[in-house]
Amino acid sequence: RLGVECTASKSKIKQAYYKLALKYHPDKNPNDEDAKRKFQEIGEAYQILFDDATRQRYDSQGNTGEFDFPTMDASLFFMLLYGSEALVDYIGTLKIAHLLKHVTGNGSRPKNMSNEMEVEQTYREVSLAVKLAKRLDNEVRGGEI
């Protein structure tokens, strides 16, 4: 379902999931039941393959449909993993989303990724603090948010 080799690393599994989830996400394919079904399937496949124990069980027994954990709704799962664009003004771009942007872009991490993420995090914190200060200032002055 994810189109990865059986020996794929977690990074490759995550990368494949991210690309397919973006392609079949219900928000991008309204009223398309086939896309919705595929989105659910790739969410389930990711949850099974990313966990070491369930992946080992899947590798040895195949998809018996009897895994010990309840699979999460794929839309909720995707949102939890990658954040929500609607929340960017309140939480900024999540570190994981920033990292995935680089990993899914070319499959590798820049040499200075740690420094870049540290700078990005500082910018995120300052930017959000400025936005919060503006909103609070507006509220204190009797305006509307």
CORQUIGI-V913971 format. One record per pair of residues at least 12 apart in sequence whose C-alpha atoms are under 10 Angstrom apart, sorted by the first residue. I is the first residue (numbers start at 1). J is the second residue. If there is no record, write none. Layout:
i = <I	I>
j = <J	J>
//
This chain:
i = <1	1	1	1	1	1	1	1	1	1	1	2	2	2	2	2	2	2	2	2	2	2	2	2	2	3	3	3	3	4	4	6	6	6	7	8	9	9	10	10	10	10	10	11	11	11	11	11	11	12	12	12	13	13	13	13	14	14	14	14	14	14	14	15	15	15	15	15	15	16	16	16	17	17	17	17	17	17	17	18	18	18	18	18	18	18	18	18	19	19	20	20	20	20	21	21	21	21	21	21	21	21	21	21	22	22	23	23	23	24	24	24	24	24	24	25	25	25	25	25	25	25	26	26	26	26	26	27	36	36	37	38	39	39	39	39	40	40	40	40	40	40	41	42	43	43	43	43	43	43	43	43	44	44	44	44	44	44	45	45	45	46	47	47	47	47	47	47	48	48	48	48	54	54	54	81	81	81	82	82	82	82	82	82	83	83	83	84	88	88	89	89	89	89	90	90	90	90	90	91	91	91	91	92	92	92	92	92	92	93	93	93	94	94	94	95	95	95	95	95	96	98	98	98	98	99	99	99>
j = <16	17	20	38	39	41	42	43	44	45	46	14	15	16	17	18	19	20	21	41	42	43	45	46	49	16	17	20	42	16	17	49	55	59	59	49	49	50	46	49	50	51	52	50	100	103	104	107	108	103	104	107	45	46	49	50	46	47	49	50	100	103	104	100	101	103	104	105	107	42	46	104	39	42	43	45	46	47	78	42	43	46	78	81	82	100	101	104	104	105	38	39	42	43	35	38	39	40	41	42	43	74	75	78	39	78	35	38	39	36	37	38	39	40	42	37	38	39	40	74	75	78	38	39	40	74	75	75	74	75	74	74	73	74	75	78	71	72	73	74	75	77	74	74	71	72	73	74	75	76	77	78	70	71	72	73	74	77	58	63	71	74	69	70	71	72	74	77	63	67	69	71	67	68	69	94	96	97	94	95	96	97	98	100	95	96	97	97	124	128	127	128	131	132	127	128	129	131	132	124	125	127	128	121	123	124	125	127	128	120	121	124	120	121	124	117	118	120	121	124	117	116	117	120	121	113	114	117>
//
